[in-house]
Amino acid sequence: MSTTTVRIDRETHARLVRMSKLAGVSLGATIRDATEALRRQRFAHRVVAEVGELRNDPAAWSSYLEEAESTSVVDGLD
């Protein structure tokens, strides 16, 4: 895997190093995990915002609910 250099302030670096040591993982692994957590958090915020917008449109919300009710998921759960 190729690498690159990223400039960050000393306080952030120190926090990342502490987090890495506490978890017993490398600094790179901590940064990868933090990046993934931020990606997921931002995705969740977008979903919440989009559902909120959908709920503010009664026709669109009704259509969404109808589609959700008619969609079946074969997951083996009853």
SULURQUI-V344580 format. One line per field, one symbol per residue. phi: phi as a letter, one per 40 degrees, with the letter a starting at -180 (. if undefined). psi: psi as a letter, one per 30 degrees, with the letter a starting at -180 (. if undefined). A space follows every 10 residues. Layout:
phi=???
psi=???
//
This chain:
phi=.cbabbcbcc cccccccccc cccgbccccc ccccccccdc cccccccccc ccccccbdcc cccccccccc cbbcbgcb
psi=klllkkklle eeeeeeeeee eefhlleeee eeeeeeeeee eeeeeeeeee eeeeffjeee eeeeeeeeef kkkjfgk.
//
